[in-house]
Amino acid sequence: MDLRERILEIIKADERPLSIDQLTTKLELSDTAEFKELIKTLNVLEDEALIARTRSNKYGTLQNIGQVAGKISVHQRGFGFVSPEDGSVGDIFLPANELENVYNGDRVLVKVFAESRGGDRREGKLLKILSRGPADFVGTFIVPKGRLESLAYIEPDDTKLSFLPVVAPEETLGAVDGHKVLARITKYPDGRFAGTAKVLQIIGHKNDPGVDILSIVYKHGINTEFSKEAIAEANAVPDEIDEKDLVGRVDLRKETIVTIDGADAKDLDDAVHVKRLSNGNYELGVHIADVSHYVKENSALDEEALERGTSVYLVDRVIPMIPHRLSNGICSLNPHVDRLTLSCVMEIDGNGTVVNHEIFQSVIKTVERMTYTDVRKIVEREDEEVIERYKDLVDNFDEMAALAAILRERRSRRGAINFDFPEAKVVVNEEGKTSDILLRERSVAEKLIEEFMLAANETVAEHVQRQELPFMYRIHDEPKTERLDTFFQFIANFGINIERKGESVAPKTLQKILDAVEGEPEEAVVSTVMLRSLQQAKYDVEPIGHFGLSTDYYTHFTSPIRRYPDLMVHRLLRQYVIFGDKSESTRARYAETLPEIADHASKRERRAVDAERETNALKKAEYMEQHIGDTFEGVVSGVTNFGMFVELPNTIEGLVHIQAMTDDFYRYDEANYQLIGERTKQQFRIGDTVEIKVTGVNIDEKTIDFVVVGMPERENKRRFESKTIRSSGGRPGQKRDDKDGKKPRGRGGKPKDQSKGRGFAKKDAKDKPPFHKGVSGKKKKKR
């Protein structure tokens, strides 16, 4: 053990800070050279925020001295939250006056106050910036008109980056005004000079089709191109399976196996079969594309897949985890062709219990590529033409529906939480513009496949966990006690009182709450607040179970084409189950590598979700530009101290700002998730139905502004348009009024076109176009 490790071990083992003399004694140092090395190492560890020093020059852990190191997330309004690296306490709040020259993503060291100054989060004081956050960012290249034409700058897309970096002429890569660029900060502002940056890549002009979404892809650091080595490996894979690949595989090509997916799906990674056994039980076969056969561990393809972590599904494109030649070709379970698979075949009794199972390598040939729509029409007997077309499979789908119902009932009995929030699909035209927003329906067909995949994932996880082998689990931890306390206090307002034994709560209790409010006016608010009280699911090597599914064993086994954890699970099954290798060396190797892979996969999943949400928000804002002035009925989906969010039937969400609620002065009641009028006692809370009018859209910030219909207009003798400005050293969100009452002026001194991009309000409410087929803007959706 070197000196650095010995110092850390001694300091962590002692609850009290240690002096240099105490450390010298414990380390058994004897000469001057060793003492100098000790001082040097202590300084390095302190600079890295691995240890801390008191005013009396004693050294201890950060936690013992009341300090925290972590990354800071800076809000647009200037304040920030530090997420501790050691997880010892919750996020630390830092007020805006603490954050001069601090930027989003910076690693900082803070002193934590002993007590909170209000609210749930503790507060702190900034001690120092340890390192800067990500230097790469996406923005719009701008060349000012006039005397400063040679000093181009970049306006960041991320409003949390609160300065405008200047770009020297030799660092532009030939970018012109209006180009979207990927850039890197070369110098942060220091109070005297502006920050600087250099262009790394030109994405395209901001008005070109698809560049808006591509900018979001680059912003999140998602790689769109595969390495030459990975492409070469993918091209070397044959288009058809070889006879030698069938050695050791169970031949299931004569089984009636089908895929059931969305009509536009191209990467088909799961297929199923169901049949009744002579003893009355069901046989469920879940057959998953054997991607691990083609993507070998530590290969170039594997390195790419690991780095990406997951495929990213955006409104107009898919960024795959493995090249399309594999994901849409030999790895996709296309109909009527031989495909290599890993199968989990289960025997399930009438209660939904898996009484027997096998996991093995196989080869299949699916008889049909079914869509959710056609399966629904068959099971629900909606379309005679479709039923006739697949008449040989109708009995199979009936058996599948019956088994899925049994499995769903079993999950319900054990208390799995069933959230069923509406989802939307954004439709774009050839120019990349939003043409429609459609609600996705989760029919009996989607639920059928969902139940089968859940059963396979649980079975595989339990199979490995009982042997206590290193593995990759999908976990969902229990809710934190303080969040549950807040939630239970909230639902007491609706007459729902929970008797608790201890601090924990079973998922069955939460499902009972959902059952109690089903169909009631408070259903939406209770469901939303409950969901926000739960923790996020993630990947881990510890099998702590899945709270939401109410199961002790769960993993991701069914989507190796698009999720790296599933690919890793296939490798582990191949090693443990197929080859029977459970040696100490194999256990040790995976015990060492899996924790880092699980953590990386969880972060990549979060990144993909953030990119998907941001692109959806962008396209929804773009769609609402044509509806400015229109009125719709929506439901309050969130309440804050600055207003309330309202969600329309097609899932588009907008903000009613507190300043636009002009009939009263509204107070934010945080405990009950509502706004209350001081004079009228009018209440707006999550789940309330309100009629709103669309008043504005900001495409760049992906925001939509609403006002509640019937609110009186605010009386002002003079009206000024406020706008957000950003300057070197300043922060976004600062407002500036045009004090002389003149029209706001754009760059170059020209008056701004007040109507540009704002559309025209329709006088006749009956004339407004519907959001999607069958659901008009005025139609009320049951929540």
Buried (B, 14 or more C-beta within 10 A) or exposed (E): EEBBEBBBEBBBEBEEBBEBEBBBEBBEBEEEEEBEBBEEBBEEBBEEBBBBBEEEEBBBBBBBBBBBBBBBBBBBEBBBBBEBBEEEBBBBBBBBEBBEEBBBBBBBBBBBBEEBEEEEBBBBEBBEBBEEBBEBBBBBBBBBEEEEEEEBBBBBBBBBBBBBBBBEEEBBBEBEBBBBBBBBBBEBBEEEEBBBBBBBBBBBBBEBBBBBBBBBBBBBEBEEEBBEEBBEBBEEBEEEBEEEBBEEBBEBBEBBBBBBBEEEBBBBBBBBBBBEEEEEBBBBBBBBBBBBBBBEEEBBBBBBBBEBBBBBBBBBBBBBBBBBBBBBBBBBBBBEBBBBBBBBBBBBBEEBEBEEBBBBBBBBBBBBBBBBBBBBBBBEEEBEEBBEBBEEBBEBBBBBBBBBBBBBEBBBEBBBBEEEEBEBBBBBEEEBBBEBBBBEEEBBBBBBBBBBBBBBBBBBBBBBBEEEBBBBBBBBBBBBEEBBBBBBEBBEBBEBEBEEEEEEBBBBBBBEBBEBBEEEEBBBBBBBBBEEBBBEBBBBBEBEBBBBBBBEBBBBBBBBBBBBBBBBBBBBBBBBBBEEEEEEEBBEEBEEEBBEBBBBBBEBBBBBEEBBEBBBBBBBBBBBBBBBBBBBBBBBBBBEEEBBBBBBBBBBBBBBBBEBBBEBEBEBBEEBBBBBBEEEEEEBBBBBBBBBBBBBBEBBBBBBBBBBEEBEEEEEEEEBEEEBEBEBBBBBBBEEEBEEEEEBEEEEEEEEEEEEEBBEBBEEEEEBEEBBEEBBBBEEBEB
